[in-house]
């Protein structure tokens, strides 16, 4: 944490009246002594624009979130920076105004809010139009921020405010039900509880956890929360990390694929969320994008390949960072690995047989594939299964792909600072009538991993989330509802048998 640099003018609790007369309040950071109007960077959220790092005897202290959650690398920003927001101490000296906004019902703003709602998008629209018409503004507003400060941008951009020039959603889901609350139809019981408690002090409706429990099916309640990505036409730089698969990975990749803008870029990584966002490399990428679209500078981004792809060997080792022309990669060789009785996983269809596991155990059924040559797996994976059940008619499938080196599991960075994550994982709730065999297809969000010759890919299917619960030991694994106690029978063998489809990059 650093002292704020000199030369920043701060106007606090500036009132903005939105279309229904509600007063929202914002903090405005501007460069002092700058001639002429400047471009604007904005963020809006429910976390409190005035919740700044506290001064201590020796400098400033991090917010409690940064102290509770494991940080895999140093995180650095000025003492003017609120939770997951852009740093005024970095942007203002570079000639930007930065506007940090309390959403309706939050912090110092009036009214009663509804998170992820159409009204929230309309409020954000009005905030953008207000900032774009100030005498100190050049008329171009860009949006920037992490997590909620990212996903709130989709709603605003879909409203198409005149003065919105670009958005930079840094790891933000785009469908609350599918990405967080019920991925694959499996209820999330860890992060949702904590997040719901965290925003309960604000004047917002409804309680996210209560709404999750009251609406287990994908109904109109959840459809109302989904932004219309196809209406977004402004330039976009979206960050989607391979680390954050329990929260933002699916939705940010979906945003890149679906927004209508002709000017869009994708920034991937598998590091820590906050350490990456405030890193010199990421700040340079953000500035390259915003300088181009907020003040017409020639930054070299025009005509550049739109995908920044980071490939890792393990949690600490980056194998490659390169520019790609599209996502998923057009040259991908979608390769089938067939599950075999006895735990094999190979390129040829297996003989007929079964594998079983008890859903109340975390061990599950495991299948192994050893690579004979180096293989880069970049993209989503899919597991296709035929299964039966004894003792229940419904089960939750928890699927994990791990990397093993010399007989030991290789950990990767995960959501919420969890440092022992899988290569990839997915979830699916499926119904299996008594005495029948059901087909299931489990989607695993994208990852980008190099397997060396001799290393092993292990696929595990189980009926429980693999980590016991949410230990606050410097990390916060998610937890999900468990399956009813039963025996799961996986049907294996034959050319149409169970198989894992992996994205091999030649």
Protein Blocks (a to p, Z undefined) as FASTA:
>chain_A
ZZddehiacdehiacddfkopacdddddddehiacjddddddddfeopklccdddfeopa
ddfklmmpccfbdcdddfkbcehiacfklmmmnopacdddddehiajbgcjddehiaklm
mmmmmmmmmmmmcfkbghiacdedehjlmmmmmmmmmnopaklgbdcdehiafbfklmmm
mgghiacfklmmmmmmmmmmpccdddfklmmmmmmbccfklmmmpccfklpmbdcddddd
fklmmmmmmmmmmmmmmpmbfbdcdddddddfklmmmpmklmmmmmmmmmmmmnopaehl
gopafbdcdddfblmlcfbdcddfbdcdfklccddddddehiiacfbdcddddddddfkb
cnlpadddddfbdcddedddddddddddehiabdcddddddddeehiacddddeehiakb
cfbdcdddddddehiacddddddddddddddehiacdddddfbdfbfblcdehiacdddd
ddddddddddeedjklccddddddZZ
